[in-house]
Structures are given as structure tokens and as C-alpha cells.
Amino acid sequence: MKKNLTTRLNRIEGQVRGIKGMIDKDTYCDDVITQIAATQSALNSVSKLLLEGHMKSCIVDRIQEGDMEVVDELLVTMKRLMKK
């Protein structure tokens, strides 16, 4: 999972550098916006994968330890992600 997330983030980092280069070269605005949308989508995918892993490990572990406050924490996190 960690390697997968790191690979995706490296790709996103390259996309952001590419967007900066497009702006520096005065690339047509619509093309830049398209690349920004693609980068946002890629970041959303990383968030979903990370949330899934968090729920399957961290959340389950804390509930098994009797820490029910983690459910409220998870709800806040999910609300934050759903705003986007």
C-alpha cells in the first residue's frame, strides 16, 4: 500500500511540475485547466486509497482497543473529503 501511494504521489508531483511548466510557457488556459482537473482526480484517488487503508487498520485497531472516539474522528475526516 505504501509503495503504491508513493508511486502515485510521485506521478502527481510530476503532473504539478508539468502544470507549472505549461503556465511558464503560456499554454492555452483550457489545456492547463484540463491538467489541473486530472491532477485533482489523481489526488482524490490517493485520498480514497489512504482512507480505505486507514479504516481497515487504524480504525479497526482502535475500536478493538475500546476507543470509540475514533468513529467521530473518522466522520470528521469523511466530511472533509466529501466537501471536495
PDB file as gemmi writes it, atoms N, CA and C in Angstrom:
CRYST1    1.000    1.000    1.000  90.00  90.00  90.00 P 1                      
ATOM      1  N   MET A   1       0.832  -1.188   0.000  1.00  0.00           N  
ATOM      2  CA  MET A   1       0.000   0.000   0.000  1.00  0.00           C  
ATOM      3  C   MET A   1       0.880   1.257   0.000  1.00  0.00           C  
ATOM      4  N   LYS A   2       1.884   1.272   0.873  1.00  0.00           N  
ATOM      5  CA  LYS A   2       2.758   2.449   0.974  1.00  0.00           C  
ATOM      6  C   LYS A   2       3.480   2.706  -0.344  1.00  0.00           C  
ATOM      7  N   LYS A   3       3.967   1.637  -0.963  1.00  0.00           N  
ATOM      8  CA  LYS A   3       4.677   1.793  -2.231  1.00  0.00           C  
ATOM      9  C   LYS A   3       3.732   2.312  -3.312  1.00  0.00           C  
ATOM     10  N   ASN A   4       2.523   1.794  -3.339  1.00  0.00           N  
ATOM     11  CA  ASN A   4       1.514   2.227  -4.300  1.00  0.00           C  
ATOM     12  C   ASN A   4       1.212   3.715  -4.128  1.00  0.00           C  
ATOM     13  N   LEU A   5       1.007   4.148  -2.877  1.00  0.00           N  
ATOM     14  CA  LEU A   5       0.715   5.558  -2.614  1.00  0.00           C  
ATOM     15  C   LEU A   5       1.897   6.446  -3.003  1.00  0.00           C  
ATOM     16  N   THR A   6       3.104   5.994  -2.684  1.00  0.00           N  
ATOM     17  CA  THR A   6       4.297   6.771  -3.025  1.00  0.00           C  
ATOM     18  C   THR A   6       4.447   6.908  -4.532  1.00  0.00           C  
ATOM     19  N   THR A   7       4.202   5.833  -5.252  1.00  0.00           N  
ATOM     20  CA  THR A   7       4.286   5.870  -6.715  1.00  0.00           C  
ATOM     21  C   THR A   7       3.273   6.856  -7.283  1.00  0.00           C  
ATOM     22  N   ARG A   8       2.061   6.798  -6.775  1.00  0.00           N  
ATOM     23  CA  ARG A   8       1.016   7.718  -7.243  1.00  0.00           C  
ATOM     24  C   ARG A   8       1.376   9.170  -6.934  1.00  0.00           C  
ATOM     25  N   LEU A   9       1.888   9.406  -5.722  1.00  0.00           N  
ATOM     26  CA  LEU A   9       2.256  10.771  -5.340  1.00  0.00           C  
ATOM     27  C   LEU A   9       3.424  11.296  -6.168  1.00  0.00           C  
ATOM     28  N   ASN A  10       4.356  10.430  -6.512  1.00  0.00           N  
ATOM     29  CA  ASN A  10       5.454  10.843  -7.390  1.00  0.00           C  
ATOM     30  C   ASN A  10       4.928  11.258  -8.760  1.00  0.00           C  
ATOM     31  N   ARG A  11       3.956  10.505  -9.258  1.00  0.00           N  
ATOM     32  CA  ARG A  11       3.343  10.829 -10.539  1.00  0.00           C  
ATOM     33  C   ARG A  11       2.615  12.177 -10.457  1.00  0.00           C  
ATOM     34  N   ILE A  12       1.903  12.388  -9.359  1.00  0.00           N  
ATOM     35  CA  ILE A  12       1.183  13.649  -9.157  1.00  0.00           C  
ATOM     36  C   ILE A  12       2.170  14.808  -9.071  1.00  0.00           C  
ATOM     37  N   GLU A  13       3.261  14.592  -8.377  1.00  0.00           N  
ATOM     38  CA  GLU A  13       4.296  15.626  -8.279  1.00  0.00           C  
ATOM     39  C   GLU A  13       4.788  16.017  -9.673  1.00  0.00           C  
ATOM     40  N   GLY A  14       4.966  15.030 -10.528  1.00  0.00           N  
ATOM     41  CA  GLY A  14       5.361  15.300 -11.912  1.00  0.00           C  
ATOM     42  C   GLY A  14       4.288  16.070 -12.661  1.00  0.00           C  
ATOM     43  N   GLN A  15       3.029  15.728 -12.407  1.00  0.00           N  
ATOM     44  CA  GLN A  15       1.931  16.452 -13.051  1.00  0.00           C  
ATOM     45  C   GLN A  15       1.932  17.928 -12.635  1.00  0.00           C  
ATOM     46  N   VAL A  16       2.167  18.190 -11.353  1.00  0.00           N  
ATOM     47  CA  VAL A  16       2.182  19.570 -10.862  1.00  0.00           C  
ATOM     48  C   VAL A  16       3.337  20.340 -11.499  1.00  0.00           C  
ATOM     49  N   ARG A  17       4.502  19.706 -11.587  1.00  0.00           N  
ATOM     50  CA  ARG A  17       5.634  20.364 -12.266  1.00  0.00           C  
ATOM     51  C   ARG A  17       5.294  20.642 -13.728  1.00  0.00           C  
ATOM     52  N   GLY A  18       4.586  19.707 -14.355  1.00  0.00           N  
ATOM     53  CA  GLY A  18       4.169  19.896 -15.737  1.00  0.00           C  
ATOM     54  C   GLY A  18       3.210  21.064 -15.885  1.00  0.00           C  
ATOM     55  N   ILE A  19       2.308  21.204 -14.942  1.00  0.00           N  
ATOM     56  CA  ILE A  19       1.360  22.324 -14.969  1.00  0.00           C  
ATOM     57  C   ILE A  19       2.113  23.638 -14.830  1.00  0.00           C  
ATOM     58  N   LYS A  20       3.069  23.666 -13.915  1.00  0.00           N  
ATOM     59  CA  LYS A  20       3.869  24.880 -13.751  1.00  0.00           C  
ATOM     60  C   LYS A  20       4.591  25.218 -15.050  1.00  0.00           C  
ATOM     61  N   GLY A  21       5.141  24.215 -15.698  1.00  0.00           N  
ATOM     62  CA  GLY A  21       5.815  24.431 -16.979  1.00  0.00           C  
ATOM     63  C   GLY A  21       4.859  24.941 -18.046  1.00  0.00           C  
ATOM     64  N   MET A  22       3.647  24.418 -18.044  1.00  0.00           N  
ATOM     65  CA  MET A  22       2.641  24.880 -19.010  1.00  0.00           C  
ATOM     66  C   MET A  22       2.335  26.363 -18.795  1.00  0.00           C  
ATOM     67  N   ILE A  23       2.216  26.752 -17.544  1.00  0.00           N  
ATOM     68  CA  ILE A  23       1.938  28.161 -17.237  1.00  0.00           C  
ATOM     69  C   ILE A  23       3.116  29.026 -17.639  1.00  0.00           C  
ATOM     70  N   ASP A  24       4.339  28.557 -17.342  1.00  0.00           N  
ATOM     71  CA  ASP A  24       5.540  29.311 -17.729  1.00  0.00           C  
ATOM     72  C   ASP A  24       5.630  29.503 -19.241  1.00  0.00           C  
ATOM     73  N   LYS A  25       5.111  28.525 -19.992  1.00  0.00           N  
ATOM     74  CA  LYS A  25       5.166  28.586 -21.458  1.00  0.00           C  
ATOM     75  C   LYS A  25       3.928  29.244 -22.066  1.00  0.00           C  
ATOM     76  N   ASP A  26       3.070  29.801 -21.211  1.00  0.00           N  
ATOM     77  CA  ASP A  26       1.840  30.443 -21.669  1.00  0.00           C  
ATOM     78  C   ASP A  26       0.961  29.502 -22.494  1.00  0.00           C  
ATOM     79  N   THR A  27       0.848  28.284 -22.027  1.00  0.00           N  
ATOM     80  CA  THR A  27      -0.003  27.295 -22.690  1.00  0.00           C  
ATOM     81  C   THR A  27      -1.468  27.740 -22.602  1.00  0.00           C  
ATOM     82  N   TYR A  28      -2.235  27.370 -23.593  1.00  0.00           N  
ATOM     83  CA  TYR A  28      -3.659  27.695 -23.660  1.00  0.00           C  
ATOM     84  C   TYR A  28      -4.337  27.307 -22.344  1.00  0.00           C  
ATOM     85  N   CYS A  29      -5.075  28.252 -21.772  1.00  0.00           N  
ATOM     86  CA  CYS A  29      -5.662  28.094 -20.429  1.00  0.00           C  
ATOM     87  C   CYS A  29      -6.489  26.816 -20.280  1.00  0.00           C  
ATOM     88  N   ASP A  30      -7.290  26.497 -21.281  1.00  0.00           N  
ATOM     89  CA  ASP A  30      -8.145  25.319 -21.194  1.00  0.00           C  
ATOM     90  C   ASP A  30      -7.309  24.051 -21.037  1.00  0.00           C  
ATOM     91  N   ASP A  31      -6.180  23.998 -21.701  1.00  0.00           N  
ATOM     92  CA  ASP A  31      -5.291  22.832 -21.582  1.00  0.00           C  
ATOM     93  C   ASP A  31      -4.714  22.728 -20.169  1.00  0.00           C  
ATOM     94  N   VAL A  32      -4.377  23.868 -19.585  1.00  0.00           N  
ATOM     95  CA  VAL A  32      -3.850  23.877 -18.216  1.00  0.00           C  
ATOM     96  C   VAL A  32      -4.935  23.427 -17.245  1.00  0.00           C  
ATOM     97  N   ILE A  33      -6.133  23.927 -17.426  1.00  0.00           N  
ATOM     98  CA  ILE A  33      -7.249  23.559 -16.552  1.00  0.00           C  
ATOM     99  C   ILE A  33      -7.529  22.062 -16.643  1.00  0.00           C  
ATOM    100  N   THR A  34      -7.429  21.504 -17.831  1.00  0.00           N  
ATOM    101  CA  THR A  34      -7.621  20.065 -18.012  1.00  0.00           C  
ATOM    102  C   THR A  34      -6.594  19.284 -17.206  1.00  0.00           C  
ATOM    103  N   GLN A  35      -5.352  19.734 -17.231  1.00  0.00           N  
ATOM    104  CA  GLN A  35      -4.299  19.056 -16.472  1.00  0.00           C  
ATOM    105  C   GLN A  35      -4.499  19.214 -14.967  1.00  0.00           C  
ATOM    106  N   ILE A  36      -4.978  20.370 -14.547  1.00  0.00           N  
ATOM    107  CA  ILE A  36      -5.268  20.581 -13.125  1.00  0.00           C  
ATOM    108  C   ILE A  36      -6.379  19.630 -12.679  1.00  0.00           C  
ATOM    109  N   ALA A  37      -7.413  19.484 -13.493  1.00  0.00           N  
ATOM    110  CA  ALA A  37      -8.514  18.570 -13.165  1.00  0.00           C  
ATOM    111  C   ALA A  37      -8.006  17.131 -13.054  1.00  0.00           C  
ATOM    112  N   ALA A  38      -7.116  16.740 -13.946  1.00  0.00           N  
ATOM    113  CA  ALA A  38      -6.555  15.386 -13.907  1.00  0.00           C  
ATOM    114  C   ALA A  38      -5.734  15.183 -12.633  1.00  0.00           C  
ATOM    115  N   THR A  39      -5.002  16.201 -12.232  1.00  0.00           N  
ATOM    116  CA  THR A  39      -4.191  16.123 -11.016  1.00  0.00           C  
ATOM    117  C   THR A  39      -5.077  16.040  -9.785  1.00  0.00           C  
ATOM    118  N   GLN A  40      -6.152  16.821  -9.762  1.00  0.00           N  
ATOM    119  CA  GLN A  40      -7.086  16.756  -8.645  1.00  0.00           C  
ATOM    120  C   GLN A  40      -7.726  15.373  -8.542  1.00  0.00           C  
ATOM    121  N   SER A  41      -8.056  14.795  -9.677  1.00  0.00           N  
ATOM    122  CA  SER A  41      -8.634  13.456  -9.694  1.00  0.00           C  
ATOM    123  C   SER A  41      -7.642  12.433  -9.143  1.00  0.00           C  
ATOM    124  N   ALA A  42      -6.384  12.571  -9.527  1.00  0.00           N  
ATOM    125  CA  ALA A  42      -5.350  11.657  -9.037  1.00  0.00           C  
ATOM    126  C   ALA A  42      -5.177  11.800  -7.525  1.00  0.00           C  
ATOM    127  N   LEU A  43      -5.212  13.027  -7.012  1.00  0.00           N  
ATOM    128  CA  LEU A  43      -5.120  13.243  -5.567  1.00  0.00           C  
ATOM    129  C   LEU A  43      -6.324  12.643  -4.846  1.00  0.00           C  
ATOM    130  N   ASN A  44      -7.497  12.761  -5.434  1.00  0.00           N  
ATOM    131  CA  ASN A  44      -8.691  12.157  -4.842  1.00  0.00           C  
ATOM    132  C   ASN A  44      -8.554  10.642  -4.760  1.00  0.00           C  
ATOM    133  N   SER A  45      -7.956  10.042  -5.777  1.00  0.00           N  
ATOM    134  CA  SER A  45      -7.741   8.590  -5.760  1.00  0.00           C  
ATOM    135  C   SER A  45      -6.801   8.187  -4.634  1.00  0.00           C  
ATOM    136  N   VAL A  46      -5.761   8.977  -4.419  1.00  0.00           N  
ATOM    137  CA  VAL A  46      -4.831   8.706  -3.319  1.00  0.00           C  
ATOM    138  C   VAL A  46      -5.571   8.811  -1.987  1.00  0.00           C  
ATOM    139  N   SER A  47      -6.397   9.839  -1.843  1.00  0.00           N  
ATOM    140  CA  SER A  47      -7.161  10.014  -0.605  1.00  0.00           C  
ATOM    141  C   SER A  47      -8.061   8.812  -0.341  1.00  0.00           C  
ATOM    142  N   LYS A  48      -8.726   8.321  -1.367  1.00  0.00           N  
ATOM    143  CA  LYS A  48      -9.631   7.181  -1.206  1.00  0.00           C  
ATOM    144  C   LYS A  48      -8.868   5.930  -0.777  1.00  0.00           C  
ATOM    145  N   LEU A  49      -7.722   5.693  -1.406  1.00  0.00           N  
ATOM    146  CA  LEU A  49      -6.915   4.527  -1.033  1.00  0.00           C  
ATOM    147  C   LEU A  49      -6.410   4.639   0.399  1.00  0.00           C  
ATOM    148  N   LEU A  50      -5.962   5.826   0.763  1.00  0.00           N  
ATOM    149  CA  LEU A  50      -5.455   6.035   2.108  1.00  0.00           C  
ATOM    150  C   LEU A  50      -6.572   5.877   3.141  1.00  0.00           C  
ATOM    151  N   LEU A  51      -7.755   6.395   2.837  1.00  0.00           N  
ATOM    152  CA  LEU A  51      -8.892   6.253   3.734  1.00  0.00           C  
ATOM    153  C   LEU A  51      -9.270   4.778   3.909  1.00  0.00           C  
ATOM    154  N   GLU A  52      -9.262   4.051   2.816  1.00  0.00           N  
ATOM    155  CA  GLU A  52      -9.576   2.622   2.891  1.00  0.00           C  
ATOM    156  C   GLU A  52      -8.596   1.901   3.810  1.00  0.00           C  
ATOM    157  N   GLY A  53      -7.315   2.159   3.606  1.00  0.00           N  
ATOM    158  CA  GLY A  53      -6.301   1.535   4.458  1.00  0.00           C  
ATOM    159  C   GLY A  53      -6.445   1.943   5.917  1.00  0.00           C  
ATOM    160  N   HIS A  54      -6.751   3.216   6.131  1.00  0.00           N  
ATOM    161  CA  HIS A  54      -6.935   3.740   7.485  1.00  0.00           C  
ATOM    162  C   HIS A  54      -8.102   3.033   8.176  1.00  0.00           C  
ATOM    163  N   MET A  55      -9.188   2.853   7.442  1.00  0.00           N  
ATOM    164  CA  MET A  55     -10.364   2.207   8.025  1.00  0.00           C  
ATOM    165  C   MET A  55     -10.100   0.730   8.328  1.00  0.00           C  
ATOM    166  N   LYS A  56      -9.373   0.061   7.449  1.00  0.00           N  
ATOM    167  CA  LYS A  56      -9.131  -1.369   7.617  1.00  0.00           C  
ATOM    168  C   LYS A  56      -8.085  -1.673   8.688  1.00  0.00           C  
ATOM    169  N   SER A  57      -7.257  -0.697   9.013  1.00  0.00           N  
ATOM    170  CA  SER A  57      -6.221  -0.974  10.006  1.00  0.00           C  
ATOM    171  C   SER A  57      -6.372  -0.087  11.241  1.00  0.00           C  
ATOM    172  N   CYS A  58      -6.067   1.174  11.120  1.00  0.00           N  
ATOM    173  CA  CYS A  58      -6.051   2.078  12.277  1.00  0.00           C  
ATOM    174  C   CYS A  58      -7.397   2.124  12.999  1.00  0.00           C  
ATOM    175  N   ILE A  59      -8.462   2.303  12.236  1.00  0.00           N  
ATOM    176  CA  ILE A  59      -9.790   2.430  12.838  1.00  0.00           C  
ATOM    177  C   ILE A  59     -10.189   1.127  13.520  1.00  0.00           C  
ATOM    178  N   VAL A  60     -10.022   0.014  12.827  1.00  0.00           N  
ATOM    179  CA  VAL A  60     -10.382  -1.289  13.400  1.00  0.00           C  
ATOM    180  C   VAL A  60      -9.579  -1.546  14.674  1.00  0.00           C  
ATOM    181  N   ASP A  61      -8.282  -1.271  14.628  1.00  0.00           N  
ATOM    182  CA  ASP A  61      -7.437  -1.497  15.807  1.00  0.00           C  
ATOM    183  C   ASP A  61      -7.913  -0.685  17.002  1.00  0.00           C  
ATOM    184  N   ARG A  62      -8.211   0.582  16.771  1.00  0.00           N  
ATOM    185  CA  ARG A  62      -8.630   1.446  17.884  1.00  0.00           C  
ATOM    186  C   ARG A  62      -9.990   1.040  18.436  1.00  0.00           C  
ATOM    187  N   ILE A  63     -10.893   0.602  17.569  1.00  0.00           N  
ATOM    188  CA  ILE A  63     -12.192   0.123  18.052  1.00  0.00           C  
ATOM    189  C   ILE A  63     -12.011  -1.146  18.887  1.00  0.00           C  
ATOM    190  N   GLN A  64     -11.157  -2.041  18.413  1.00  0.00           N  
ATOM    191  CA  GLN A  64     -10.899  -3.275  19.159  1.00  0.00           C  
ATOM    192  C   GLN A  64     -10.266  -2.993  20.517  1.00  0.00           C  
ATOM    193  N   GLU A  65      -9.556  -1.864  20.613  1.00  0.00           N  
ATOM    194  CA  GLU A  65      -8.960  -1.458  21.894  1.00  0.00           C  
ATOM    195  C   GLU A  65      -9.975  -0.730  22.771  1.00  0.00           C  
ATOM    196  N   GLY A  66     -11.198  -0.541  22.251  1.00  0.00           N  
ATOM    197  CA  GLY A  66     -12.241   0.107  23.019  1.00  0.00           C  
ATOM    198  C   GLY A  66     -12.324   1.613  22.841  1.00  0.00           C  
ATOM    199  N   ASP A  67     -11.564   2.152  21.922  1.00  0.00           N  
ATOM    200  CA  ASP A  67     -11.550   3.602  21.683  1.00  0.00           C  
ATOM    201  C   ASP A  67     -12.624   3.954  20.663  1.00  0.00           C  
ATOM    202  N   MET A  68     -13.800   4.288  21.147  1.00  0.00           N  
ATOM    203  CA  MET A  68     -14.911   4.601  20.254  1.00  0.00           C  
ATOM    204  C   MET A  68     -14.871   6.038  19.732  1.00  0.00           C  
ATOM    205  N   GLU A  69     -14.015   6.874  20.306  1.00  0.00           N  
ATOM    206  CA  GLU A  69     -13.871   8.253  19.819  1.00  0.00           C  
ATOM    207  C   GLU A  69     -13.361   8.282  18.381  1.00  0.00           C  
ATOM    208  N   VAL A  70     -12.720   7.206  17.976  1.00  0.00           N  
ATOM    209  CA  VAL A  70     -12.168   7.140  16.630  1.00  0.00           C  
ATOM    210  C   VAL A  70     -13.280   7.208  15.580  1.00  0.00           C  
ATOM    211  N   VAL A  71     -14.482   6.787  15.938  1.00  0.00           N  
ATOM    212  CA  VAL A  71     -15.605   6.841  14.997  1.00  0.00           C  
ATOM    213  C   VAL A  71     -15.936   8.297  14.677  1.00  0.00           C  
ATOM    214  N   ASP A  72     -15.961   9.147  15.703  1.00  0.00           N  
ATOM    215  CA  ASP A  72     -16.213  10.576  15.473  1.00  0.00           C  
ATOM    216  C   ASP A  72     -15.103  11.195  14.630  1.00  0.00           C  
ATOM    217  N   GLU A  73     -13.871  10.797  14.918  1.00  0.00           N  
ATOM    218  CA  GLU A  73     -12.733  11.282  14.134  1.00  0.00           C  
ATOM    219  C   GLU A  73     -12.882  10.897  12.664  1.00  0.00           C  
ATOM    220  N   LEU A  74     -13.289   9.670  12.427  1.00  0.00           N  
ATOM    221  CA  LEU A  74     -13.489   9.181  11.065  1.00  0.00           C  
ATOM    222  C   LEU A  74     -14.588   9.966  10.353  1.00  0.00           C  
ATOM    223  N   LEU A  75     -15.673  10.248  11.064  1.00  0.00           N  
ATOM    224  CA  LEU A  75     -16.771  11.015  10.465  1.00  0.00           C  
ATOM    225  C   LEU A  75     -16.312  12.413  10.055  1.00  0.00           C  
ATOM    226  N   VAL A  76     -15.508  13.052  10.877  1.00  0.00           N  
ATOM    227  CA  VAL A  76     -14.968  14.375  10.540  1.00  0.00           C  
ATOM    228  C   VAL A  76     -14.087  14.277   9.298  1.00  0.00           C  
ATOM    229  N   THR A  77     -13.258  13.256   9.258  1.00  0.00           N  
ATOM    230  CA  THR A  77     -12.379  13.055   8.100  1.00  0.00           C  
ATOM    231  C   THR A  77     -13.186  12.839   6.829  1.00  0.00           C  
ATOM    232  N   MET A  78     -14.213  12.028   6.911  1.00  0.00           N  
ATOM    233  CA  MET A  78     -15.039  11.750   5.729  1.00  0.00           C  
ATOM    234  C   MET A  78     -15.787  13.003   5.269  1.00  0.00           C  
ATOM    235  N   LYS A  79     -16.282  13.796   6.210  1.00  0.00           N  
ATOM    236  CA  LYS A  79     -16.946  15.050   5.840  1.00  0.00           C  
ATOM    237  C   LYS A  79     -15.973  15.976   5.122  1.00  0.00           C  
ATOM    238  N   ARG A  80     -14.734  16.027   5.613  1.00  0.00           N  
ATOM    239  CA  ARG A  80     -13.712  16.868   4.992  1.00  0.00           C  
ATOM    240  C   ARG A  80     -13.451  16.414   3.548  1.00  0.00           C  
ATOM    241  N   LEU A  81     -13.379  15.115   3.343  1.00  0.00           N  
ATOM    242  CA  LEU A  81     -13.128  14.583   1.994  1.00  0.00           C  
ATOM    243  C   LEU A  81     -14.327  14.801   1.066  1.00  0.00           C  
ATOM    244  N   MET A  82     -15.515  14.756   1.624  1.00  0.00           N  
ATOM    245  CA  MET A  82     -16.720  14.888   0.795  1.00  0.00           C  
ATOM    246  C   MET A  82     -16.982  16.322   0.362  1.00  0.00           C  
ATOM    247  N   LYS A  83     -16.365  17.281   1.004  1.00  0.00           N  
ATOM    248  CA  LYS A  83     -16.524  18.690   0.612  1.00  0.00           C  
ATOM    249  C   LYS A  83     -15.975  18.942  -0.777  1.00  0.00           C  
ATOM    250  N   LYS A  84     -15.024  18.136  -1.190  1.00  0.00           N  
ATOM    251  CA  LYS A  84     -14.296  18.373  -2.425  1.00  0.00           C  
ATOM    252  C   LYS A  84     -15.068  17.933  -3.636  1.00  0.00           C  
TER     253      LYS A  84                                                      
END                                                                             
